[in-house]
Amino acid sequence: MQNFKRICRTAFGIPEEDVEQVMQYLKDFGYDTSAADAAAMFADFEPERKRALLVHMLSIAKADDQLDRSEADLIRRTAATLGMTAADIDAARSEM
């Protein structure tokens, strides 16, 4: 959760005191959006923004010091949806 709060603050300018509202919004409306839909919203972004998304996803996935197979699969599928390669994922990892 601390990692999520940090990402909200640094990447989106959301103050920590507002994160609870973000979480409630995701709980209320997140069911309408698939992972592919969410990733597709980033499809037209610059490569740097796409890499930043992968870095954030990796950071959250590794917050418990493990990278679960399902987490890795989601990150790979997201990268593919964004038109990014394994090399882009490796580059994102090196930024961490």
Residue, then its C-alpha position, 0 to 999 in steps of 0.5 A: m500500500q505504501n508503494f501504491k501511495r507513493i506512485c499515486r503521489t509521484a506519478f499522478g499528483i494525488p495526495e496521500e490523504d486522497v488515496e482512500q477515495v481512489m481505492q474506493y473508486l477502483k472498488d466501485f468501478g474497477y469491475d467495468t475495466s479489464a486489464a487489457d482495457a486499462a493497458a489500451m488506454f496507454a497505447d498512444f502514449e510516448p514510449e517513456r510513459k509506457r515504460a513508466l507504467l511497466v516500472h510502476m507495475l513491477s514495483i507494485a508486483k515486487a513490493d512483497d519481494q516476490l514476483d508471482r507468475s500471475e503478476a509476471d504474466l500480467i506485466r507481459r500481457t500489458a507490455a504486449t498490449l502497449g506494443m512493447t518487447a521483453a527488452d522494454i520490460d528489461a529496460a524498465r526493470s533496470e530503472m528500478 
